[in-house]
Amino acid sequence: MKWISLAPSYDCPQGHGIAYQTCLYNMCQSLKMPFIVLFPKKNQLPSLTIPFRNYFSSHFKLFDFIRLFIQQKEPSLYFIESFKIVDLSFLLLALLFLKRQDRFLLLFRYGLRSLCWEKWISLFLIKGLSRYNQVHFLTDSELIAAEYEKEGGVKLQVVPIPHTHVRKQKAMRKSDKLICYWPGEPRPSKGLSEIKQLTERMDRERFELVAVRSSELKNAHLIKDYLTREEYLFYLERSDLVLLPYDPLVYQKGTSGIFVEAVCLGKMPLVKEGSWLAYELRKYELDELIVEWQDPDFFTKLEELYASENVRKKLSWMSSEYNHFHTQASFNDSFHKFLEMVLGKRCEPETLLPLVPEEEEP
């Protein structure tokens, strides 16, 4: 079978999209499984080391899906992990053209929407998709899996977050200040208002805040908006604390790759109550890192947290557990087992047995 990753929304290098596709490619290589990822025709992606094709148009995704399913002759396993509600509706129609020997995997990164109409539309589409025997569901969040099973009766397989292999920098120069990194796009859902308030009362003699230029933050060290993976990891490694005041309405159940990478590096993440990030910290009794962002003594408490041996000990425990589970090897193993279930065939680390036994030559 051939693995075909669908990435109709990946038009720029920002985020973890390319890193995730690279991990999928590595997993397929472990099975000697042909792999390709399909991107939009118009994109700003850099040169890549994984097999890809610029395929999706901006306005005719439904026809792009249908054409792909019809034209693909060899048995194929399709995979998508970044999509909108409208994409699900297109897929529900396009899957009528999916061949019997093919399989389709969807990985859900977000829980059901808070708005009632969005929630019920999502459930309607997901239940429609689940009627296809060739369709299977995954997620990287235990909370999302529990919600979808409870609300929609749909079972989701939980897989690790694989893009956590970070090579620590050697002889990293340490500043006299505590370096606080607010990574990613400066969106309201990622805590833009909270970060703006912090910069207004931050003592620049004691703290340095790092954020992207488009945030237009005052009293901050601003870096370019589009970072390469290496540049992003440089700033993450350089930081002392990682600020992640993510909106609980958006990130109540959805995971954060930045959070996982920060923990794997042993960096101290600060999060907001009610988010998936807070749920994860509580597993390791790290309630201290679920902070009140409007606290007038925020920065004084920040210094106390950073100096706390008890917090560091628990964070080290969490980092060790994460570095064991959220790895490429663990990711490969999870998918090998999942593919065995999906295909009804045994998957070996060296090869993938065909879906339909080949006829013996006379």
Solvent accessible surface area in square Angstrom, and as a share of the most:
residue,aa,sasa,rsa
1,M,38,0.17
2,K,45,0.19
3,W,0,0.00
4,I,3,0.02
5,S,0,0.00
6,L,2,0.01
7,A,1,0.01
8,P,7,0.04
9,S,41,0.27
10,Y,26,0.10
11,D,70,0.36
12,C,40,0.24
13,P,43,0.27
14,Q,45,0.20
15,G,58,0.56
16,H,43,0.19
17,G,14,0.14
18,I,33,0.17
19,A,19,0.15
20,Y,3,0.01
21,Q,1,0.00
22,T,45,0.26
23,C,11,0.07
24,L,0,0.00
25,Y,45,0.17
26,N,56,0.29
27,M,0,0.00
28,C,0,0.00
29,Q,99,0.44
30,S,32,0.21
31,L,0,0.00
32,K,144,0.61
33,M,9,0.04
34,P,75,0.47
35,F,13,0.06
36,I,32,0.16
37,V,0,0.00
38,L,1,0.01
39,F,0,0.00
40,P,15,0.09
41,K,115,0.49
42,K,173,0.73
43,N,43,0.22
44,Q,139,0.62
45,L,29,0.14
46,P,74,0.46
47,S,113,0.73
48,L,34,0.17
49,T,130,0.75
50,I,8,0.04
51,P,52,0.33
52,F,87,0.36
53,R,117,0.43
54,N,72,0.37
55,Y,6,0.02
56,F,2,0.01
57,S,27,0.17
58,S,81,0.52
59,H,153,0.68
60,F,121,0.50
61,K,31,0.13
62,L,35,0.17
63,F,120,0.50
64,D,4,0.02
65,F,0,0.00
66,I,32,0.16
67,R,84,0.31
68,L,9,0.04
69,F,0,0.00
70,I,84,0.43
71,Q,103,0.46
72,Q,32,0.14
73,K,153,0.65
74,E,80,0.36
75,P,52,0.33
76,S,0,0.00
77,L,0,0.00
78,Y,0,0.00
79,F,0,0.00
80,I,0,0.00
81,E,6,0.03
82,S,34,0.22
83,F,43,0.18
84,K,125,0.53
85,I,46,0.23
86,V,74,0.43
87,D,0,0.00
88,L,6,0.03
89,S,36,0.23
90,F,53,0.22
91,L,0,0.00
92,L,36,0.18
93,L,97,0.48
94,A,0,0.00
95,L,3,0.02
96,L,127,0.63
97,F,91,0.38
98,L,14,0.07
99,K,54,0.23
100,R,218,0.80
101,Q,50,0.22
102,D,0,0.00
103,R,39,0.14
104,F,0,0.00
105,L,0,0.00
106,L,0,0.00
107,L,0,0.00
108,F,7,0.03
109,R,58,0.21
110,Y,84,0.32
111,G,15,0.14
112,L,20,0.10
113,R,99,0.36
114,S,88,0.57
115,L,97,0.48
116,C,86,0.52
117,W,152,0.53
118,E,36,0.16
119,K,49,0.21
120,W,139,0.49
121,I,70,0.36
122,S,9,0.06
123,L,5,0.02
124,F,145,0.60
125,L,11,0.05
126,I,1,0.01
127,K,93,0.40
128,G,15,0.15
129,L,0,0.00
130,S,49,0.31
131,R,204,0.75
132,Y,44,0.17
133,N,141,0.72
134,Q,27,0.12
135,V,9,0.05
136,H,42,0.19
137,F,12,0.05
138,L,0,0.00
139,T,0,0.00
140,D,9,0.05
141,S,1,0.00
142,E,86,0.39
143,L,41,0.20
144,I,0,0.00
145,A,14,0.11
146,A,62,0.48
147,E,29,0.13
148,Y,8,0.03
149,E,90,0.40
150,K,171,0.73
151,E,62,0.28
152,G,11,0.10
153,G,65,0.62
154,V,10,0.06
155,K,149,0.63
156,L,9,0.05
157,Q,71,0.32
158,V,49,0.28
159,V,1,0.01
160,P,0,0.00
161,I,4,0.02
162,P,3,0.02
163,H,12,0.05
164,T,9,0.05
165,H,167,0.75
166,V,22,0.13
167,R,179,0.65
168,K,123,0.52
169,Q,58,0.26
170,K,185,0.79
171,A,109,0.85
172,M,42,0.19
173,R,160,0.59
174,K,112,0.47
175,S,29,0.19
176,D,157,0.81
177,K,67,0.28
178,L,25,0.12
179,I,3,0.02
180,C,1,0.01
181,Y,2,0.01
182,W,1,0.00
183,P,1,0.00
184,G,22,0.21
185,E,66,0.29
186,P,30,0.19
187,R,89,0.32
188,P,110,0.69
189,S,22,0.14
190,K,23,0.10
191,G,1,0.01
192,L,34,0.17
193,S,65,0.42
194,E,21,0.09
195,I,0,0.00
196,K,93,0.39
197,Q,75,0.34
198,L,4,0.02
199,T,5,0.03
200,E,140,0.63
201,R,91,0.33
202,M,19,0.08
203,D,53,0.27
204,R,122,0.44
205,E,144,0.64
206,R,90,0.33
207,F,1,0.00
208,E,30,0.14
209,L,4,0.02
210,V,1,0.01
211,A,0,0.00
212,V,4,0.02
213,R,133,0.48
214,S,60,0.39
215,S,7,0.04
216,E,143,0.64
217,L,11,0.05
218,K,163,0.69
219,N,60,0.31
220,A,16,0.12
221,H,74,0.33
222,L,54,0.27
223,I,8,0.04
224,K,87,0.37
225,D,37,0.19
226,Y,114,0.43
227,L,31,0.15
228,T,70,0.41
229,R,73,0.26
230,E,122,0.55
231,E,54,0.24
232,Y,25,0.10
233,L,23,0.11
234,F,82,0.34
235,Y,43,0.16
236,L,0,0.00
237,E,21,0.09
238,R,23,0.08
239,S,0,0.00
240,D,11,0.06
241,L,0,0.00
242,V,0,0.00
243,L,5,0.02
244,L,0,0.00
245,P,0,0.00
246,Y,3,0.01
247,D,41,0.21
248,P,34,0.21
249,L,134,0.66
250,V,56,0.32
251,Y,11,0.04
252,Q,95,0.42
253,K,41,0.18
254,G,0,0.00
255,T,16,0.09
256,S,7,0.05
257,G,16,0.15
258,I,13,0.07
259,F,0,0.00
260,V,0,0.00
261,E,0,0.00
262,A,0,0.00
263,V,0,0.00
264,C,11,0.07
265,L,12,0.06
266,G,34,0.33
267,K,27,0.11
268,M,4,0.02
269,P,0,0.00
270,L,0,0.00
271,V,0,0.00
272,K,41,0.18
273,E,92,0.41
274,G,37,0.36
275,S,3,0.02
276,W,7,0.03
277,L,0,0.00
278,A,1,0.01
279,Y,76,0.29
280,E,11,0.05
281,L,0,0.00
282,R,109,0.40
283,K,84,0.35
284,Y,26,0.10
285,E,110,0.49
286,L,0,0.00
287,D,67,0.35
288,E,66,0.30
289,L,0,0.00
290,I,24,0.12
291,V,27,0.15
292,E,105,0.47
293,W,6,0.02
294,Q,93,0.42
295,D,22,0.11
296,P,118,0.74
297,D,79,0.41
298,F,6,0.03
299,F,20,0.08
300,T,69,0.40
301,K,101,0.43
302,L,2,0.01
303,E,61,0.28
304,E,108,0.48
305,L,22,0.11
306,Y,56,0.21
307,A,74,0.57
308,S,32,0.21
309,E,134,0.60
310,N,87,0.45
311,V,4,0.02
312,R,86,0.31
313,K,155,0.66
314,K,30,0.13
315,L,5,0.03
316,S,69,0.44
317,W,117,0.41
318,M,0,0.00
319,S,13,0.08
320,S,70,0.45
321,E,82,0.37
322,Y,7,0.02
323,N,70,0.36
324,H,152,0.68
325,F,93,0.39
326,H,14,0.06
327,T,35,0.21
328,Q,49,0.22
329,A,74,0.58
330,S,24,0.16
331,F,0,0.00
332,N,23,0.12
333,D,66,0.34
334,S,24,0.15
335,F,0,0.00
336,H,22,0.10
337,K,126,0.53
338,F,6,0.03
339,L,0,0.00
340,E,61,0.27
341,M,123,0.55
342,V,9,0.05
343,L,9,0.04
344,G,59,0.57
345,K,64,0.27
346,R,140,0.51
347,C,8,0.05
348,E,55,0.25
349,P,81,0.51
350,E,114,0.51
351,T,62,0.36
352,L,23,0.11
353,L,66,0.33
354,P,59,0.37
355,L,26,0.13
356,V,98,0.56
357,P,96,0.60
358,E,146,0.66
359,E,164,0.74
360,E,164,0.73
361,E,160,0.72
362,P,180,1.13
